[in-house]
Amino acid sequence: MPAGTARRHPARAFTRRRMLATTAATVALPPVLAACAPGGQRQDDATDALLALADAARMDAALAVAAVTADPALAGRLEPLRAARMEHAAALDQAGGRAPGSAPTPASPPAADLAAVRDSVAAAARTAGEVVPQASALQVGLVAEVAACCATYAAVLQ
């Protein structure tokens, strides 16, 4: 290479990590920004919605267990999701004022597969995004985190 000639680097590849970050930001950012907009009608309390999200998180964890029961090869892919959704359920219960251990246990799904789990977490991401405008400032961060996590898992489980 002649002196003084700058070496050009090819454009960085769109890596899996970039794809996940982009997906999470795409889902989480608009509802958060909408919640911050002046003049929005915020209830400053989304207790019922938070508890519904917690119950849905438990159902997602049960779906993951059913899918792994049907196909043990999915355990490595779905165990982190199951653990994350149980953490979401606990945090949402606390934010919604539900006493620890008082949450209803979801009925075990008769059977599930990877597509059912993916569809369920995608729906959870959309629902969490819809709850953000109702949530108080303290609740927005938790709900946005749940939305981003679920959107990311929905993308990864393609």
C-alpha positions in Angstrom: 0.0 0.0 0.0 1.5 3.4 -1.0 2.4 5.8 1.8 -0.4 8.1 2.7 -3.1 5.9 1.4 -5.7 5.1 3.9 -6.8 1.6 4.1 -10.6 1.2 3.7 -12.4 -1.2 6.0 -15.5 -3.0 4.7 -18.7 -2.1 6.4 -19.1 -3.9 9.6 -21.3 -7.0 9.3 -24.8 -7.0 10.8 -24.0 -9.3 13.7 -26.4 -11.2 15.8 -25.6 -8.9 18.7 -26.4 -5.9 16.6 -29.6 -7.4 15.4 -30.7 -8.1 19.0 -29.9 -4.6 20.2 -31.7 -3.1 17.2 -34.8 -5.3 17.8 -34.9 -4.4 21.5 -34.5 -0.7 20.8 -37.1 -0.8 18.1 -39.7 -2.4 20.4 -38.9 -0.6 23.6 -38.1 2.9 22.5 -41.4 4.1 20.9 -43.6 3.3 23.9 -41.1 4.8 26.3 -41.0 8.0 24.3 -44.8 8.1 24.0 -45.0 7.8 27.7 -42.8 10.8 28.1 -44.7 13.0 25.7 -46.4 16.0 27.2 -50.2 16.0 27.2 -50.4 12.2 27.2 -53.2 10.8 29.4 -51.2 8.7 31.9 -53.0 6.9 34.7 -49.8 6.9 36.8 -50.9 3.5 38.0 -51.1 0.4 35.9 -51.5 -2.1 38.8 -54.0 -4.4 37.1 -52.0 -4.3 33.9 -48.8 -5.2 35.7 -50.4 -8.1 37.4 -51.8 -9.3 34.1 -48.3 -9.1 32.6 -47.0 -11.1 35.6 -49.6 -13.8 35.0 -48.7 -13.9 31.3 -45.0 -14.3 32.2 -45.8 -17.3 34.3 -47.8 -18.8 31.4 -44.8 -18.2 29.1 -42.6 -20.1 31.6 -45.1 -22.9 31.6 -45.1 -23.0 27.8 -41.3 -23.2 27.8 -41.4 -26.1 30.2 -44.1 -27.9 28.1 -42.0 -27.3 24.9 -38.9 -28.8 26.6 -40.9 -31.7 27.8 -42.1 -32.4 24.2 -38.6 -31.9 22.8 -35.7 -32.1 25.3 -33.3 -30.7 22.6 -34.9 -27.3 23.2 -33.7 -27.1 26.8 -30.6 -25.1 26.0 -32.6 -22.5 24.1 -35.6 -22.2 26.3 -34.2 -22.5 29.9 -32.9 -18.9 29.8 -36.3 -17.7 28.6 -38.1 -19.6 31.3 -35.8 -18.1 34.0 -36.2 -14.6 32.6 -40.0 -14.8 32.4 -40.1 -16.1 36.1 -37.9 -13.1 37.1 -40.3 -10.8 35.1 -43.3 -12.4 37.0 -41.7 -11.8 40.4 -40.7 -8.2 39.6 -44.2 -7.4 38.1 -45.9 -8.9 41.1 -43.9 -6.7 43.4 -44.5 -3.6 41.3 -48.3 -4.5 41.2 -48.4 -4.9 45.0 -49.1 -8.7 44.9 -47.8 -10.5 48.0 -45.0 -13.0 47.3 -46.4 -16.5 46.8 -50.0 -15.4 46.3 -49.9 -15.4 42.5 -52.2 -18.0 40.8 -50.4 -20.9 39.2 -51.1 -21.2 35.5 -52.7 -24.4 34.2 -50.1 -26.5 32.6 -50.4 -26.3 28.8 -51.1 -29.8 27.3 -48.4 -29.4 24.8 -46.3 -26.7 23.3 -43.6 -26.2 20.6 -41.0 -23.6 19.8 -43.5 -21.7 17.6 -46.0 -21.5 20.4 -43.4 -20.1 22.8 -42.1 -17.6 20.2 -45.7 -16.4 19.5 -46.4 -16.0 23.2 -43.4 -13.9 24.0 -44.0 -11.8 20.9 -47.5 -11.1 22.2 -46.1 -10.3 25.6 -43.7 -7.8 24.0 -46.6 -6.1 22.2 -48.8 -6.1 25.4 -46.0 -4.6 27.5 -45.5 -1.9 24.9 -49.2 -1.1 25.2 -49.0 -0.8 29.0 -46.2 1.7 29.0 -48.4 4.8 28.4 -50.6 3.8 31.4 -47.6 3.2 33.8 -46.2 5.6 36.3 -42.7 6.9 35.9 -41.4 4.2 38.3 -43.2 1.4 36.4 -42.2 2.4 32.9 -38.6 1.1 33.2 -39.7 -2.3 34.3 -42.4 -2.6 31.6 -40.0 -1.4 28.9 -37.4 -4.0 30.1 -40.0 -6.7 29.8 -41.0 -5.6 26.3 -37.4 -5.5 25.1 -36.6 -8.9 26.6 -39.6 -10.6 25.1 -39.0 -8.9 21.7 -35.4 -10.1 21.7 -36.4 -13.7 22.6 -39.1 -13.7 19.9 -36.4 -12.6 17.4 -33.9 -15.2 18.6 -36.4 -18.1 18.5 -37.0 -17.6 14.8 
